[in-house]
Amino acid sequence: MSHNKTINELSPHLFWDIDVLSLDINSSKRTIIERVIGFGILNDWNWIVSVYGKDQIKETVLTLKNIDKVTLSFLANLFSIPKENFSCYTKIQSANNFWEY
């Protein structure tokens, strides 16, 4: 992990509802990765890759319960993993999301 990076380098909209000072790069890894893959921009993606590495990102996203369909397809392709291996795919809700976009 890179120790010279700070959370303040990420897009401010990612943590609009969280006090950024309460986040720690190590203990908040899951939250940070989840927000970046869901709502981040390319610079945010590059930040998490430089801090956590692709292996830790892969390990984390496989366990996330809520990933949109487009992001799931991107991650499955990027990591060469079938969608069925993702928790969000196997535990998909039976009702469609209200805000399907």
CORGICOR-V154679 format. One record per residue. N is the residue number from 1. SS is DSSP state (H for helix, E for strand, C for the rest). Layout:
n:N ss:SS
n:N ss:SS
This chain:
n:1 ss:C
n:2 ss:C
n:3 ss:C
n:4 ss:C
n:5 ss:C
n:6 ss:C
n:7 ss:H
n:8 ss:H
n:9 ss:H
n:10 ss:C
n:11 ss:C
n:12 ss:H
n:13 ss:H
n:14 ss:H
n:15 ss:H
n:16 ss:C
n:17 ss:C
n:18 ss:C
n:19 ss:C
n:20 ss:H
n:21 ss:H
n:22 ss:H
n:23 ss:C
n:24 ss:C
n:25 ss:C
n:26 ss:C
n:27 ss:C
n:28 ss:C
n:29 ss:H
n:30 ss:H
n:31 ss:H
n:32 ss:H
n:33 ss:H
n:34 ss:H
n:35 ss:H
n:36 ss:H
n:37 ss:H
n:38 ss:H
n:39 ss:H
n:40 ss:C
n:41 ss:C
n:42 ss:H
n:43 ss:H
n:44 ss:H
n:45 ss:H
n:46 ss:H
n:47 ss:H
n:48 ss:H
n:49 ss:H
n:50 ss:H
n:51 ss:H
n:52 ss:H
n:53 ss:H
n:54 ss:H
n:55 ss:H
n:56 ss:H
n:57 ss:H
n:58 ss:H
n:59 ss:H
n:60 ss:H
n:61 ss:H
n:62 ss:C
n:63 ss:C
n:64 ss:C
n:65 ss:C
n:66 ss:C
n:67 ss:C
n:68 ss:C
n:69 ss:H
n:70 ss:H
n:71 ss:H
n:72 ss:H
n:73 ss:H
n:74 ss:H
n:75 ss:H
n:76 ss:H
n:77 ss:H
n:78 ss:H
n:79 ss:H
n:80 ss:C
n:81 ss:C
n:82 ss:C
n:83 ss:H
n:84 ss:H
n:85 ss:H
n:86 ss:C
n:87 ss:H
n:88 ss:H
n:89 ss:H
n:90 ss:H
n:91 ss:C
n:92 ss:C
n:93 ss:C
n:94 ss:C
n:95 ss:C
n:96 ss:C
n:97 ss:C
n:98 ss:C
n:99 ss:C
n:100 ss:C
n:101 ss:C
